Amino acid sequence: PAFVLSTNLPLLFIQSAIYYVFPTFRFNFVWAVLFYNFGLAIFGILSIKYITHWTGIYGVFDSQTRGRCTVLDTEVPKITRSMIAAGFARSLVVVLLGGDYDRSLSFGFG
């Protein structure tokens, strides 16, 4: 939970700061999609570094310790494109469903 919060809360703080400095500015659809997809990309990169660190320590991807993964090297680009498309679509749907762009940013649950 701490890793997820430390990588996602800055986005909310940046958006709050932008709304505070520029009170009449609100994220429209394009800004919201770009901003949060950028955040999702940063989260993905940091997640990969985090996972790589711990798998290196415990030898999860060490072929001497464990068998080779079943993904062929020729399929890696296809899987990568699929994961990027799924992440983009996820962010797009969240922005589309939650798109009340006239409201100010709220940290409340109500």
Salt bridges, closest charged atoms under 4 A:
ASP73 OD1 - ARG68 NH2 3.24
